Amino acid sequence: MHGSDVMDISQATVYFIDDQSQVLSALRRALRSRLKGWTMIFEASPRQALDQMAKTLPWVVLVEKKMPEMDGADFLKQVKTNYPDAVRVILSADISHDTVVQSSGIAHLLLSKPFELDEIVEVIERAVCLRTFQLDDKLRAEMGQVDNLPLLPANYQALVQYLDSVEEPDPAKVDTLLSHDVAVLSKILQLANSAFFCAVNPVYSAREAVIRLGYDLVRKLVLCFSIYTANGDTDLNSQLLRNSERVAEKCIELASFARLPKAQRERAYFTGLLHNIGALVISGREVNASFELVGSFLLRLWGFEQLIVDTLRYQSNPEASGSDDVVLYQLHIAKALVDAENNNQPLESLFDELDPKLIEQAMLSEYLESHV
């Protein structure tokens, strides 16, 4: 957690709403020792839950999608209006396309039932991201009201669920999971065959790509490409994807020049790909929050490690992070280099504009000298 982003859970309240009393009883018993310090409220009636929220403000709300008194999505619409800074989670045994569409823009997260207890705990612990970001009340509420935060893509959730369930993944199973989305698979194959990953012999299947790139990077790439190739403003998506790919390629070029370890090179590529996801979310909307803040909030909500979250959050002002993470500083410079290329700006003038301290922190003094 960065700097003064310290969370006080003395007022933390999580609501569970499910019309099946046995589900609530099981959760109450199981979570009593797992969420110490939290106030937990279990309600079978959505309307009673709304009444209770007027007295005890919610931090996190988890609700069953299908209930006779009120649909979970309709319930969360009211929560979103009245308590926009509460993190909203839908629980459903039906993770169909229709459910995803109905939940998008209302819920921050969608969890399939049956679920493991650890999943619930992890989601609740992640959900405090709105509280760990230093925001004034107005901006915090505005962040909660952004109405098109993308849900985690179904193909990504399926892949992660499988990889987390086995000690030794079966490449054939991963191949099957990846092959369902041709657009995403084609992007992964393109990367696996690129010079950045020492591609000598071409690979033609998801199985071969996974062997070359590794499971961790592949799962992250599935997330990236699924978001940018999802339905929506396809022109905007394509434009942002092209930009993100160029920045990612520049990131890995810089990381390779600086001889960073493999793990850092991969993180550099991944953060380059996702650096403008916040722009995808807020485009065309009057939002005071910056695209950096929205993007970092989204990744924190999805459970990505703090190092990646901070890289997105402070990409435009790395010195404000208080971090010496070289990948963060290289992302900042990679974006500047891509912008210079887009604007036909001579590199000499760009290098004159860059703060020498940033260049040194990014371990790129020799890189700039060699390109003047």
C-alpha positions in Angstrom: 0.0 0.0 0.0 1.4 3.4 -1.0 2.5 6.1 1.4 -0.4 7.4 3.4 -3.0 5.2 1.8 -3.8 3.5 5.1 -7.2 1.9 5.6 -9.1 2.2 8.9 -11.6 -0.6 9.0 -13.3 0.5 12.3 -16.3 1.5 10.2 -16.1 -1.2 7.6 -19.4 -2.8 6.9 -20.2 -5.6 4.5 -23.7 -6.6 3.5 -24.8 -10.1 2.4 -28.3 -10.3 0.8 -29.6 -13.7 -0.2 -33.2 -15.0 0.0 -31.9 -18.5 1.0 -31.4 -18.4 4.8 -29.2 -21.5 4.8 -26.7 -19.6 2.6 -26.6 -16.7 5.0 -26.2 -18.9 8.0 -23.3 -20.8 6.4 -21.6 -17.5 5.5 -22.2 -16.1 9.0 -20.6 -19.1 10.6 -17.7 -19.3 8.2 -16.8 -15.6 8.1 -17.0 -14.8 11.8 -13.3 -15.5 12.3 -12.1 -14.5 8.8 -13.2 -10.9 8.8 -12.4 -9.6 12.3 -12.9 -5.9 12.6 -15.7 -5.8 10.1 -19.3 -5.3 10.8 -21.2 -8.0 8.8 -24.9 -7.7 8.1 -26.9 -10.7 6.7 -30.3 -10.0 5.2 -32.8 -12.2 3.3 -34.9 -9.2 2.3 -33.4 -6.6 -0.1 -35.9 -4.0 1.1 -34.9 -4.5 4.8 -31.3 -4.4 3.7 -31.9 -0.9 2.1 -33.5 0.2 5.3 -30.6 -1.0 7.4 -28.1 0.8 5.1 -29.7 4.1 6.0 -28.5 3.5 9.5 -25.2 1.7 8.8 -23.4 2.7 5.6 -22.2 -0.1 3.4 -18.6 -0.5 2.3 -19.2 -3.7 0.4 -22.5 -5.2 -0.8 -22.8 -8.8 -2.0 -26.2 -9.8 -3.4 -27.7 -12.9 -5.0 -28.8 -12.1 -8.6 -32.1 -14.0 -8.6 -34.5 -13.3 -5.7 -38.3 -13.2 -5.6 -38.6 -9.9 -3.7 -36.2 -8.0 -5.9 -33.7 -8.8 -8.6 -30.1 -8.4 -7.4 -29.3 -6.1 -10.3 -32.3 -3.9 -9.5 -31.2 -3.8 -5.8 -27.7 -2.7 -6.7 -29.1 0.1 -8.9 -30.5 1.6 -5.7 -27.3 1.0 -3.8 -25.3 2.7 -6.6 -27.6 5.7 -6.4 -27.7 6.0 -2.7 -24.2 4.8 -1.7 -22.0 5.1 -4.8 -18.8 4.5 -3.0 -19.9 1.1 -1.9 -18.3 -1.8 -3.8 -21.1 -3.9 -5.4 -20.8 -7.6 -6.1 -23.4 -9.9 -7.7 -23.5 -13.6 -6.9 -25.1 -15.8 -9.5 -25.2 -19.5 -10.5 -25.9 -18.2 -14.0 -22.9 -16.5 -15.6 -24.5 -16.3 -19.0 -24.0 -13.5 -21.5 -27.4 -12.0 -20.4 -26.3 -12.0 -16.8 -23.1 -10.3 -17.6 -24.9 -7.6 -19.7 -27.4 -7.0 -16.9 -24.7 -6.7 -14.3 -22.3 -4.5 -16.3 -22.5 -0.9 -15.2 -24.2 -1.9 -12.0 -21.8 -4.4 -10.3 -18.1 -4.0 -9.8 -17.6 -7.7 -9.7 -19.6 -10.8 -10.7 -18.9 -14.1 -8.8 -20.2 -17.5 -9.9 -22.0 -19.8 -7.5 -21.1 -22.1 -5.9 -18.1 -20.2 -4.6 -15.3 -21.0 -2.3 -15.1 -19.2 1.0 -11.6 -17.9 0.1 -13.1 -16.3 -3.0 -15.6 -14.3 -0.9 -12.9 -13.2 1.6 -10.5 -12.2 -1.2 -13.2 -10.2 -2.9 -14.1 -8.4 0.3 -10.5 -7.6 1.1 -9.9 -6.4 -2.5 -13.1 -4.3 -2.3 -11.5 -1.8 0.1 -9.6 -0.4 -2.8 -12.0 2.6 -2.9 -11.0 3.3 0.7 -7.2 2.8 0.3 -7.1 5.5 -2.5 -6.7 9.0 -1.1 -9.8 10.7 -2.6 -12.1 13.4 -1.3 -15.7 12.3 -0.7 -17.0 13.8 -4.0 -14.4 12.1 -6.2 -14.8 8.8 -4.3 -18.5 8.8 -5.0 -17.9 9.8 -8.6 -15.6 6.8 -9.0 -18.4 4.5 -7.7 -20.8 5.9 -10.2 -18.7 5.3 -13.3 -21.3 3.3 -15.2 -19.2 1.2 -17.5 -16.5 -0.4 -15.4 -15.9 -3.6 -17.3 -16.4 -6.9 -15.5 -13.7 -9.4 -15.5 -14.0 -11.2 -18.9 -15.6 -14.7 -18.7 -12.7 -16.3 -20.6 -10.2 -14.8 -18.1 -12.2 -16.0 -15.1 -12.4 -19.5 -16.5 -8.7 -19.6 -17.2 -7.8 -18.3 -13.8 -10.2 -20.6 -12.1 -8.6 -23.6 -13.8 -5.0 -22.6 -13.3 -5.7 -21.9 -9.6 -7.4 -25.3 -9.2 -4.5 -27.5 -10.3 -0.8 -27.8 -9.3 0.3 -28.8 -12.8 -1.9 -27.3 -15.6 -2.7 -29.5 -18.6 -1.5 -27.6 -21.7 -4.3 -29.3 -23.7 -6.9 -27.9 -21.3 -5.4 -24.4 -21.5 -5.4 -24.7 -25.3 -9.1 -25.5 -25.2 -9.9 -22.5 -22.9 -7.9 -20.1 -25.1 -9.2 -21.4 -28.4 -12.8 -20.2 -27.6 -11.8 -16.6 -28.3 -10.1 -16.3 -31.7 -9.4 -12.6 -31.4 -7.6 -13.0 -28.1 -5.8 -16.1 -29.2 -4.5 -14.4 -32.4 -3.0 -11.5 -30.3 -1.3 -14.0 -28.0 0.1 -15.9 -30.9 1.3 -12.7 -32.5 3.2 -11.8 -29.3 4.6 -15.3 -28.8 6.0 -15.1 -32.3 7.6 -11.7 -31.8 11.3 -10.9 -31.5 10.7 -9.6 -28.0 10.3 -13.1 -26.7 13.2 -14.6 -28.6 10.9 -16.2 -31.2 13.1 -18.3 -33.5 10.6 -21.0 -34.6 7.0 -19.9 -35.1 4.2 -21.3 -32.9 0.8 -21.9 -34.2 -1.3 -23.1 -31.3 -2.4 -21.8 -27.9 -0.5 -24.8 -26.3 2.8 -23.8 -27.9 2.2 -20.1 -27.0 1.6 -21.0 -23.4 4.8 -23.1 -23.3 6.8 -20.2 -24.7 5.2 -17.3 -22.7 4.3 -19.1 -19.4 1.0 -19.4 -17.6 1.2 -16.2 -15.6 1.9 -13.9 -18.6 -0.7 -15.6 -20.7 -3.5 -15.1 -18.1 -2.6 -11.4 -18.0 -2.6 -11.2 -21.8 -6.0 -12.8 -21.9 -7.3 -10.1 -19.6 -5.7 -7.3 -21.6 -6.9 -8.4 -25.1 -10.3 -9.5 -23.9 -11.1 -6.0 -22.6 -9.9 -4.2 -25.7 -11.6 -6.6 -28.1 -14.9 -6.6 -26.2 -18.1 -5.2 -27.8 -18.5 -1.5 -27.5 -17.1 1.5 -29.4 -14.9 -0.7 -31.7 -13.2 2.3 -33.2 -12.2 3.6 -29.8 -11.2 0.1 -28.6 -9.0 -0.4 -31.7 -7.4 2.9 -31.4 -6.6 2.4 -27.7 -5.4 -1.1 -28.3 -3.0 0.1 -31.1 -1.6 2.7 -28.7 -1.3 0.3 -25.8 0.5 -2.2 -28.0 3.0 0.4 -29.2 3.6 1.5 -25.6 4.0 -2.1 -24.5 6.5 -2.8 -27.3 8.5 0.3 -26.3 8.4 -0.7 -22.7 9.9 -4.1 -23.4 12.4 -2.5 -25.7 13.6 -0.2 -22.9 13.5 -3.0 -20.3 15.6 -5.2 -22.6 18.1 -2.4 -23.2 18.4 -1.9 -19.4 18.9 -5.7 -19.1 16.1 -6.1 -16.6 15.3 -9.6 -15.4 12.6 -11.6 -17.3 9.9 -11.0 -14.6 10.4 -7.2 -14.9 10.4 -7.3 -18.7 7.1 -9.2 -18.7 5.6 -6.8 -16.1 6.8 -3.9 -18.3 5.0 -5.3 -21.3 1.8 -6.0 -19.3 1.6 -2.5 -17.7 2.3 -1.0 -21.1 -0.7 -2.9 -22.5 -3.0 -1.8 -19.7 -1.7 1.7 -19.1 -4.7 3.3 -20.8 -7.5 1.1 -19.7 -8.8 4.0 -17.6 -9.2 6.0 -20.8 -11.3 3.2 -22.3 -13.6 3.3 -19.3 -14.1 7.1 -19.0 -14.1 8.1 -22.7 -17.0 10.3 -23.6 -18.0 10.8 -20.0 -17.6 13.8 -17.8 -15.5 12.4 -15.0 -13.2 14.4 -12.8 -11.1 11.3 -12.1 -8.0 10.9 -14.3 -7.7 7.9 -16.5 -4.6 6.8 -14.5 -6.7 6.7 -11.3 -9.6 4.9 -12.9 -7.3 2.3 -14.4 -5.4 1.7 -11.2 -8.7 1.5 -9.2 -9.9 -1.2 -11.7 -6.8 -3.3 -11.4 -6.9 -3.0 -7.6 -10.5 -4.1 -7.6 -9.6 -7.1 -9.7 -6.9 -8.2 -7.3 -3.6 -7.3 -9.1 -0.6 -6.7 -7.0 0.1 -3.3 -5.6 3.2 -2.8 -7.7 1.2 -3.0 -10.9 -1.6 -0.8 -9.5 0.9 1.9 -8.5 2.6 1.7 -12.0 -0.7 2.6 -13.6 -1.6 5.2 -11.0 1.6 7.1 -11.1 2.6 6.6 -14.8 2.3 10.4 -15.5 4.1 11.5 -12.4 6.4 8.7 -11.2 8.2 10.8 -8.7 4.9 11.2 -6.7 4.9 7.5 -6.1 7.8 7.6 -3.7 8.9 4.4 -5.4 12.2 3.6 -7.2 10.5 0.9 -9.4 12.4 1.1 -12.7 9.4 -0.3 -14.6 7.3 2.7 -13.6 9.9 5.2 -14.8 10.4 3.3 -18.0 6.6 3.3 -18.7 6.6 7.1 -18.3 9.5 7.5 -20.8 8.0 4.8 -23.2 4.8 6.9 -23.4 6.8 10.0 -24.1 8.7 8.3 -26.9 5.5 7.0 -28.5 3.9 10.4 -28.3 7.0 11.9 -29.9 6.7 9.5 -32.8 3.0 10.2 -33.2 3.7 13.9 -33.3 6.9 13.7 -35.5 8.8 15.3 -32.7 12.6 15.0 -33.0 14.0 12.8 -30.3 16.7 15.4 -29.5 14.0 17.9 -28.4 12.1 15.2 -26.4 15.3 14.2 -24.6 15.9 17.9 -23.8 12.5 18.0 -22.2 12.8 14.9 -20.1 14.0 15.3 -16.5 17.5 13.8 -16.2 16.5 12.4 -12.8 13.7 10.4 -14.4 16.1 9.1 -17.1 18.6 8.0 -14.5 15.9 6.4 -12.4 14.7 4.5 -15.5 18.3 3.3 -16.1 18.2 4.7 -19.7 21.0 7.3 -19.8 22.9 5.2 -22.3 19.7 4.5 -24.3 19.1 8.2 -24.8 22.7 8.9 -25.7 22.7 6.1 -28.3 19.6 7.5 -30.0 20.6 11.2 -30.2 
